[in-house]
Amino acid sequence: MIKVAIFASNNGSNFEAIVKYFKYSRNKKIKKYNLQFVLITNNKRAYVILRAKKLNIKYYIIENDKLDEFLLLNKFDLCVLAGYMKIINEKTLKHCVFINIHPSLLPHYKGIDAIKRIYKDNATNASGVSIHYVNKYIDGGEVIIQKQVKLDKNISYACYKRKVHLVEHKIYPKVIEKFLMSLC
Ligand code: GRF
């Protein structure tokens, strides 16, 4: 069995895209290994919990100070951060490989509200999505893949945001799949 924990604190559109991608995947190699997802959230009111219920995915609401204990008792092959609003400290990073998705071309626009800040600044050089390994620095680990998102001059903020998310939903499952294939 391959066990993957997805960490999300709010909306969870990436969580849903990842789970659905593998649900409908025809990748026989991974299917053979019985891939299991769980959701970890630190927000008991998060919308992502409803998504998990609908998708029949087991979820855990874990207080930030209980995460280490939880990961000691529950082993995962990969920990996927997808809108998880908590910095993962060095001690926690020792439990598993962590990857994260960030809506900018790193190292530009690290930190929260990157989409909004990029749009406001019309920062065309930073507009895109990065998936990276997690280290102790915020959005600072080694980049795995980056994809540019065109920031057109007259695009509305809502439209730009949707474009960024669509790219996220497309590339995150594929990066996860590649990683899992390397375990099989
Ligand atoms: C995404 O934009 C992701 O890049 C960032 O947090 C957002 C999460 O969105 N880290 P959602 O909860 O998956 O809809």
Boltz pocket constraint, residues with backbone or C-beta under 6 A from the ligand:
constraints:
  - pocket:
      binder: B
      contacts: [[A, 8], [A, 10], [A, 11], [A, 12], [A, 13], [A, 14], [A, 15], [A, 81], [A, 82], [A, 83], [A, 84], [A, 101], [A, 102], [A, 103], [A, 168]]
      max_distance: 6.0
